[in-house]
């Protein structure tokens, strides 16, 4: 059993790792002008796999199972439509611009 006082800090550490990983993937794939939908899919898959592994091994110290992975992935997938909607608004509606090696140009 995990100490209940240690859980919030462990959860925060894993959450920070996942947030930094997501941002690194999105920014890293934006530089070569990969479409934001493909970047979001790559980030989702990567962060779900790594986040689940970290939560199982570090946060909760429980055995991994297909059922718990399914619940975790479903919870993470619930955020995905909001992510895509925000990316659509920022990139397509608001005209956010990407940096090109030669000049500023739309994504």
Secondary structure, 3 states (H helix, E strand, C coil): CCCHHHHHHHHHHHHHHHHHHHHHHHHHHHHCCCCHHHHHHHHHHHHHHHHHHHHHHHHCCCCCCHHHHHHHHHHHHHHHHHHHHHHHHHHHHCCCEEECCCCEEEC
